[in-house]
Amino acid sequence: MAKDFIPRYTLEDYKHWEGDWELIDGIPYAMAPSPVWKHQRLSLLLAKQIEEQLENCTAKCFVCQEVDWIVNENTVVRPDIVVVCGKVEGDEHLKKVPEVIFEIVSKATVFKDEKVKFKLYEEEGVKYYVLVYPDRRNIKIFELKDDKYGKVFEGGEGKFTFSLECPLTLEFTAIWKRI
């Protein structure tokens, strides 16, 4: 009953807010303070490895960091990294469902990343959701099958190949060596 009294906001409200926010089902979430250097470095290394592999992709797959994805009128999120395939409309914000989303998990974001965004990305049809834990040097990869995420990889070392329109294999051992 108390949740009936929680104010709900829209994309139009979101556009006027100062600071860094995400909006999920009409509820605003303040983004964590600026990421620590390890988070930033990890994001860069992942995006670089992805970009190098997608460079000659004929299906027009590409990688972006920290881009607003407008899911609907009540939900706007800013994943750490997204991989998108195919034509993207507009030039301001992403409105197309990404094929892969990476979230680099910190103590401040663990609940939102593991619960709130997990459910959102699953419901929106994001094919792969990747949770990266820098402090533990661990990665969890979930693949959407029959509208539900199932874990297909967990570990800190090794490789994983994503089944996308363009070949994409991430080498996690190489990434951790650079952190």
Order of alpha helices (4+ residues) and beta strands (2+ residues): alpha-beta-beta-alpha-beta-beta-beta-beta-beta-alpha-beta-beta-beta-beta-beta-alpha
